[in-house]
Amino acid sequence: MALARARPDQLPKDAVIITEDQALKYQWKIITAWDKLGDVWALRYSSGVLSAMAAVTGAYINNHYRTKLRLGNQGRLSSYLPIVAVPAIFTMLTHKFFIQRPILINPMGECPVCIQVRSAAFQTGLGVVYPTILAPFAAFMFATRCYTYRLPSITENPREVFMLWRKFTRPLAPVLGSILAFHALLAMFLTGREEKENFGIMLRLKEIEHELEMNDMPQRVDF
């Protein structure tokens, strides 16, 4: 049975009223059980793909600064958790809550392009900008603590610290620009695909519902 939003005065007599959480659970049950993976692959795997992209990007940026500051294995786990794991987790959560939920619960509530742009903003912010800001700070902190690189004092010579950061970041800047564009385009593509797949599911469910009505067969909905 296809889900639909309506005002109380527009509801049919046999309508089943459910909450948004129940509707979301019902939609995911349909997506998980869908027989053709090609029809629902983006809805199933987009959040995982974007999360993996954020993790890979964070690891790449973190390794760049760690290599420049000769950190080796010093503080590796402590830097990987906030720069690699945290962006990956939050990228997945934000995509599921702020992108997939509106698509599945209220597909006609927002313009498709607005949702795609929002998806790109979350992806670039969490997957690229956040690790780019945090990685040099973490690397400088561990280099100072472990004496792997002679660093100027940030309180006495902030300009020298900034120039050193600029020196390390300059070779990374062109690559970061390409990574940022790729993240944005990938997020918009996958979100657009999710919207298309959701509409395809809705149309197919409407067809099944119409066939059942034509054959006078009872419809059952489990939440």
Helices and strands as residue ranges (DSSP letters): G 8-10, H 20-33, G 37-39, H 41-68, H 76-80, I 81-85, H 86-94, I 95-100, H 101-105, H 112-124, I 125-129, H 130-146, H 158-169, G 170-172, H 173-214
